[in-house]
Amino acid sequence: MRGVQLSEWKEQSDEQVFEAFRAEEPGAYRELIERYHDDLLRFLTRMVGDRAAAEDIFQDTFLQVHISAHSFDSSRRFRPWLFTIAANKARDYLRKKNRRKTVELSAPIKKSESGASFVDLLEVDIPSPDTAMDLSERDEMVQKALDQLGPALREVLLLAYFQRLSYAQIAEDLGIPLGTVKSRMHSAVASFARAWQSVSKGEKSL
Amino acid sequence: MNPDDQQSQTPSLEEQDQQLVDRLLEHGMGAHEPEIGEESRLQGLLGLLGTPVQGESHRESRADMIEILARRIQREGLAETRLSPEDQAACDEYVESGYSVDAVHDAARANQLEALGSIVTAGDTTLGSREKLVAQTLSSIQAHIDAEESAMKLEPRSGFQLPGRWADLVSIAAMLLLAASVIMPIMSGMRSMNQQGICFNNMNQTANAFGLYTGANRDMLPMATAGFGPTWMDVGTTPERSNSSNLYTLVRNQFAGLDDLACPSNPKAATGDADPDAWDWNSLEEISYSYRIMPQGGMRATSIDQPVRVVLLSDRSPVVLRIKANQAVRPEENSPNHDHTGQHMLMLDGSATWSDSPMLDSRDNIWLPRPIESVIHEARERHGIMTGNEQPDGPTDAFVGP
């Protein structure tokens, strides 16, 4: 019975499965959770940099989706809604985690010696991640590179690449001006490119 | 950290950005036309200032603004690395085309952007057990559902046998009204008693209205919205989320009049003809009765044989009034409707009753949700009341005595 049900779900869109869940069809919600396990968990792990915390937020996210199910506009897509909820939860987590570091935040910031520098992607050697590297090692390195970005840049980069949202959508989701999204995205891409190059070459940091 | 170090490490803007700020100030911010190649810098700076600046921030001195911007740039991690203008253009094309490499004129840059994306989104999710996390997620949701159900003490399986049931209940309520009018304490005075009588009558009128409404709405109790968030006490201002708009559904759909929901002892109660376009009372003060907070998805009227009787309506909550007035909350306080002597309660089973305490027999306080009651209870159990032997918790603890 379950097997039949599962194969039926596979042919249905996220929105259809979500509607089935709202119609209280058994197994529908499990299907959604399983469907997003990999993607959402990766997104959250990248965002908060901690697998255990990401798993907690993953659970919270689906609980929130369950609670707010009635408010979902079925003419919209499910995925961006899910990721928006997850991003909000991750942001809350980071805010709480960083609250203890307020002293550090208000501490003086190092003066840049050289001012801003431009990254030209054509001049950056972006090593392919799957060359002679085991999965967990690669995972650690990606995280290390992402950790070199501030939370604001990391968030824009992840929302863009995971959700493939337009600038306007990201601006709406984060409630920040479009110009800020663009400049953050540019900086995030540049910073990550450089950080990844540096990390994958085994250098300590930038 | 040495304070001198702090002084010497004040961040500064890059020369080009400083010049841009100068030009912005000179041209009155928003009026400045960016020069070629300057758009992204300008966008970045205006973005960092929070909103498109039209007149407010130019009052700040140049030095202040530069420092603010520099600090923000540093904090956001923007200072060290920027994309080259060619990459910025490619990145914008790539994002706006829906992340299509083919749509970007500069294929080589698009490929680099795509490669970075695949690095970011790749990851090892085989760590840990997938099945375990799915099961944990499902069980945390189930725990939430169980907690809600036990808080509501509801069994949705039983439908509400409306006309007969409510007619019976209204009769019982009428008898209770008689009984209540006999046992009302005489010391509360004739006027107060009369008001209580009218109020009691309102309860019964409203019980009737609830009966008619649920009969016409598949047993669902009145609800204006599909759900609400944490702002259910914002009467009038956000009527689509306030709990009073749920009760107002009775008025809007003409099952009850404003007068039926106006306690005579509330001087600001809204009375008379209702505005046909209104969705809610205008303010908290206009409301005389507090309605059961509707759970997500609404609530079904259930049969009379509940293990615990659910309060559907009562004289208005003093707790919400105090919270909105920023006053200290007294959980056991009675409703202000009847000089804090007690309150009427209309139960889900249709019976109306008078109680001189907001605590039900089950020790459930009708003004508060269970988690808050538990916290209060625990705090009292743990700390009791002051004995006069308490000490301040260190030199920073403000604590005064007689």
Contacts between the chains, C-beta under 8 A, distances in Angstrom:
chain1	res1	chain2	res2	distance
A	29	B	138	7.2
A	29	B	141	7.5
A	30	B	134	6.6
A	30	B	138	6.2
A	33	B	134	5.1
A	33	B	137	5.4
A	33	B	138	6.9
A	34	B	130	7.7
A	34	B	134	5.7
A	37	B	125	6.9
A	37	B	130	5.5
A	37	B	133	6.7
A	37	B	134	6.4
A	38	B	125	4.6
A	41	B	125	5.3
A	41	B	133	7.3
A	42	B	121	6.7
A	42	B	122	7.8
A	42	B	123	4.0
A	42	B	125	5.7
A	43	B	121	8.0
A	45	B	123	6.5
A	46	B	120	6.8
A	46	B	123	6.8
A	51	B	127	6.5
A	51	B	128	7.0
A	55	B	128	7.2
A	55	B	133	5.7
A	55	B	136	7.7
A	58	B	133	6.6
A	58	B	137	6.7
A	59	B	133	7.6
A	59	B	136	6.1
A	59	B	137	4.6
A	59	B	140	5.0
A	62	B	137	5.0
A	62	B	141	6.7
A	63	B	137	7.6
A	63	B	140	5.8
A	63	B	141	5.4
A	63	B	144	5.9
A	66	B	141	5.0
A	66	B	144	7.4
A	67	B	144	7.3
A	67	B	296	6.1
A	68	B	227	7.5
A	68	B	296	7.9
A	70	B	226	4.5
A	70	B	227	5.0
A	70	B	296	6.2
A	70	B	297	5.5
A	71	B	226	6.3
A	71	B	227	5.9
A	105	B	75	7.5
A	107	B	1	6.3
A	107	B	6	7.8
A	108	B	1	7.2
A	108	B	5	6.8
A	108	B	6	4.4
A	108	B	9	4.2
A	108	B	10	7.3
A	109	B	9	6.8
A	109	B	11	5.0
A	109	B	71	6.5
A	109	B	74	4.3
A	109	B	75	7.1
A	110	B	9	6.2
A	110	B	11	7.9
A	110	B	74	7.9
A	111	B	9	5.4
A	111	B	10	7.3
A	111	B	11	5.7
A	111	B	12	6.5
A	112	B	11	7.3
A	112	B	14	7.9
A	112	B	74	7.6
A	112	B	79	5.2
A	112	B	80	6.6
A	115	B	14	3.8
A	115	B	15	7.1
A	115	B	79	7.4
A	116	B	14	5.1
A	116	B	17	8.0
A	116	B	78	7.8
A	116	B	79	5.5
A	116	B	80	6.8
A	116	B	81	7.4
A	116	B	82	5.2
A	117	B	80	6.6
A	117	B	81	6.4
A	117	B	82	7.3
A	118	B	81	7.9
A	118	B	82	5.4
A	118	B	83	6.9
A	118	B	84	4.6
A	119	B	81	5.3
A	119	B	82	6.8
A	119	B	83	5.8
A	119	B	84	6.6
A	119	B	87	7.1
A	120	B	83	7.9
A	120	B	84	4.3
A	120	B	86	7.2
A	120	B	87	6.3
A	121	B	83	7.2
A	121	B	84	7.5
A	121	B	87	4.8
A	121	B	90	7.6
A	121	B	109	5.4
A	121	B	112	4.1
A	121	B	113	7.0
A	122	B	87	8.0
A	122	B	108	6.0
A	122	B	109	6.4
A	122	B	112	6.9
A	124	B	112	7.1
A	126	B	112	6.0
A	126	B	115	5.0
A	126	B	116	6.4
A	126	B	119	7.5
A	128	B	115	7.4
A	129	B	118	7.6
A	129	B	119	5.1
A	129	B	122	6.1
A	135	B	124	4.1
A	135	B	126	7.0
A	136	B	124	5.6
A	136	B	127	6.7
A	138	B	122	7.4
A	138	B	124	7.3
A	139	B	123	5.6
A	139	B	124	4.3
A	139	B	127	7.7
A	142	B	119	6.0
A	142	B	120	6.9
A	142	B	122	7.0
A	142	B	123	6.7
A	146	B	120	7.3
A	149	B	77	6.0
A	150	B	75	7.1
A	150	B	76	5.8
A	150	B	77	3.6
A	152	B	76	5.1
A	152	B	77	7.3
A	153	B	76	6.7
A	153	B	77	5.4
A	153	B	78	7.5
A	157	B	120	6.4
A	158	B	120	6.8
A	160	B	95	6.4
A	161	B	99	8.0
A	161	B	116	7.8
A	161	B	117	4.3
A	161	B	120	4.7
A	161	B	121	5.4
A	162	B	120	7.7
A	162	B	121	5.8
A	164	B	98	6.5
A	164	B	99	4.7
A	166	B	95	6.4
A	166	B	96	6.0
A	166	B	98	7.5
A	167	B	92	7.7
A	167	B	95	5.9
A	167	B	96	6.9
A	176	B	47	7.4
A	177	B	46	7.4
A	177	B	47	5.0
A	177	B	50	7.5
A	177	B	51	6.6
A	177	B	52	7.1
A	178	B	47	7.9
A	179	B	43	3.5
A	179	B	44	6.7
A	179	B	46	5.6
A	179	B	47	3.8
A	180	B	43	8.0
A	180	B	44	7.6
A	180	B	47	3.1
A	180	B	48	6.8
A	181	B	47	7.7
A	182	B	40	7.1
A	182	B	43	5.9
A	182	B	44	7.7
A	182	B	47	7.6
A	182	B	92	6.9
A	183	B	40	6.6
A	183	B	43	6.0
A	183	B	44	3.5
A	183	B	47	5.5
A	183	B	48	7.7
A	183	B	78	6.8
A	184	B	47	7.9
A	184	B	76	6.9
A	184	B	78	7.3
A	185	B	91	6.5
A	185	B	95	6.9
A	186	B	40	6.8
A	186	B	82	6.2
A	186	B	83	4.4
A	186	B	87	7.6
A	186	B	88	5.1
A	186	B	91	6.1
A	187	B	76	7.4
A	187	B	77	6.9
A	187	B	78	4.6
A	187	B	81	6.1
A	187	B	82	6.0
A	187	B	83	7.5
A	189	B	83	5.9
A	189	B	87	7.3
A	189	B	91	5.8
A	189	B	113	6.8
A	189	B	116	6.4
A	190	B	81	4.1
A	190	B	82	5.6
A	190	B	83	4.5
A	190	B	87	7.4
A	191	B	77	6.5
A	191	B	80	7.1
A	191	B	81	4.6
A	192	B	116	6.1
A	192	B	120	7.0
A	193	B	112	7.5
A	193	B	116	5.9
A	194	B	81	5.6
A	196	B	116	7.2
A	196	B	119	6.1
A	206	B	80	7.3
